[in-house]
């Protein structure tokens, strides 16, 4: 068998495709799962956090100090950092959350955010915002190019790029542009 024959090249492409595929299967799963999670954001919220909405009915007309006292006695699960009075309500700043108290109605509403550690981690990798991940992300992107090219070229005949493959490739290229329009 010649070193550069079609058969030798296809064999090399299959080997490269197979072993790079095994090596990068974990990273591929992480990108795929985090991509699905990011594609299905609810109302634009970050899927790496769970938001809990909590409401209390307090007496109306409380001062910021009275709201703080009530908070410290009754809502000890969430740390209250500060209260800033605005024109019609008080803004509450919590450790990991935000809220408001309406002195006219006595309504106290706040939301707290809890990190979903596993989702947070894989999304940081997907967004390439984890320190030191850029090199690995670049290597993975190059591997994806190799997968695409080797997969495209290793099948001969009418089932490969000279047959149905060219039409499937064309559809795969055109389809994203249709969504752009």
C-alpha positions in Angstrom: 0.0 0.0 0.0 1.4 3.4 -1.0 1.9 6.0 1.7 -0.3 8.5 0.0 -2.8 6.3 -1.8 -6.6 7.0 -1.3 -6.9 3.9 0.8 -4.0 4.9 3.0 -5.3 8.4 3.5 -8.8 7.1 4.3 -7.3 4.7 6.9 -5.3 7.5 8.5 -8.5 9.7 8.5 -10.5 6.9 10.2 -7.8 6.4 12.9 -7.5 10.1 13.5 -11.2 10.6 13.7 -11.7 7.6 16.0 -8.9 8.3 18.5 -9.5 12.1 18.7 -13.2 11.3 19.1 -12.4 9.0 22.1 -10.1 11.6 23.6 -12.6 14.5 23.2 -15.8 12.7 24.1 -15.9 14.2 27.6 -15.5 17.7 26.4 -18.0 17.2 23.6 -20.6 16.0 26.1 -19.9 19.0 28.3 -20.3 21.5 25.4 -23.4 19.6 24.1 -25.2 19.5 27.5 -24.3 23.1 28.4 -25.4 24.2 24.9 -28.8 22.6 25.3 -29.1 24.2 28.8 -28.2 27.6 27.4 -30.6 27.2 24.4 -33.5 26.8 26.8 -33.1 29.8 29.1 -36.3 30.8 30.8 -37.1 34.5 30.4 -33.5 35.2 29.8 -32.4 34.0 33.2 -29.0 32.5 33.7 -29.7 28.7 33.9 -26.7 28.3 36.3 -28.8 29.9 39.1 -32.1 28.9 40.7 -34.2 31.9 41.6 -36.4 31.7 44.7 -39.2 34.3 45.0 -40.4 35.1 48.5 -43.1 37.5 49.8 -44.2 38.6 53.2 -47.0 40.9 54.3 -45.7 43.3 57.0 -47.3 46.3 58.6 -47.4 49.4 56.5 -45.4 52.5 57.3 -42.3 50.7 58.7 -39.0 52.6 58.8 -35.9 51.0 57.4 -34.7 50.3 60.9 -38.1 48.5 61.7 -37.8 46.5 58.5 -34.3 45.5 59.5 -35.4 44.5 63.0 -38.3 42.4 61.5 -35.9 40.8 59.1 -33.4 39.9 61.7 -36.1 38.3 63.9 -38.1 36.5 61.2 -36.1 36.0 58.0 -32.7 34.7 59.3 -32.2 32.3 56.4 -31.1 35.2 54.1 -28.6 37.8 55.1 -29.8 41.4 54.7 -26.9 43.7 53.7 -28.6 47.1 53.5 -31.8 49.0 52.9 -31.9 52.1 50.7 -35.1 54.1 50.8 -36.4 55.3 47.4 -39.3 57.6 46.6 -42.1 55.0 47.0 -40.3 51.9 48.3 -37.2 50.6 50.0 -34.7 48.7 48.0 -33.3 45.7 49.9 -29.9 44.3 49.1 -29.3 40.7 50.3 -26.4 38.4 50.2 -27.3 36.7 46.9 -30.5 38.5 46.2 -32.6 41.7 45.9 -35.9 42.9 47.2 -38.3 45.7 47.9 -40.5 46.8 50.8 -43.5 49.0 50.0 -44.2 51.2 53.0 -47.7 52.1 51.7 -48.9 48.5 51.4 -46.5 46.6 53.7 -45.5 44.2 50.9 -42.0 42.8 51.2 -40.9 40.9 48.1 -37.4 39.5 47.4 -35.6 37.0 45.3 -32.5 35.0 46.2 -30.2 33.3 43.7 -28.7 29.9 44.4 -25.9 28.6 42.2 -26.4 25.3 40.5 -22.7 24.2 40.8 -22.6 21.7 38.1 -24.5 23.8 35.5 -22.4 26.9 36.6 -19.2 25.0 36.0 -20.0 23.7 32.5 -21.5 27.0 31.4 -18.2 28.8 32.5 -16.4 26.3 30.2 -18.9 26.8 27.4 -18.6 30.6 27.6 -14.8 30.3 27.9 -14.8 32.3 31.1 -12.8 29.9 33.2 -9.2 31.1 33.6 -6.8 29.0 31.6 -9.5 27.3 29.5 -8.8 29.2 26.3 -6.0 27.0 25.1 -8.0 23.8 25.7 -11.0 25.4 23.9 -8.8 26.3 20.9 -7.4 22.7 20.8 -11.0 21.4 21.0 -12.1 23.8 18.2 -9.2 22.5 16.0 -10.2 18.9 16.8 -13.8 19.8 15.7 -12.4 21.0 12.4 -10.4 17.7 12.0 -13.6 15.7 12.8 -15.5 17.6 10.2 -12.9 17.3 7.5 -12.0 13.7 8.2 -15.6 12.7 8.5 -16.3 14.4 5.2 -13.4 12.8 3.3 -13.1 9.2 4.7 -16.3 7.7 3.1 -15.7 6.9 -0.6 -18.2 6.8 -3.5 -21.9 7.7 -3.7 -22.3 7.7 0.1 -19.4 10.1 0.5 -18.6 13.7 -0.5 -18.9 12.9 -4.2 -22.5 11.6 -3.8 -25.1 12.5 -1.2 -22.5 13.9 1.1 -22.0 17.1 -1.0 -25.8 17.8 -0.8 -25.9 17.2 3.0 -22.9 19.5 3.4 -24.6 22.2 1.3 -27.8 22.0 3.4 -25.7 22.1 6.6 -24.0 25.3 5.4 -27.1 27.0 4.1 -29.5 26.2 7.0 -27.8 28.5 9.5 -27.9 31.4 7.0 -31.6 30.9 6.5 -32.1 31.6 10.2 -29.9 34.7 9.9 -32.2 36.1 7.2 
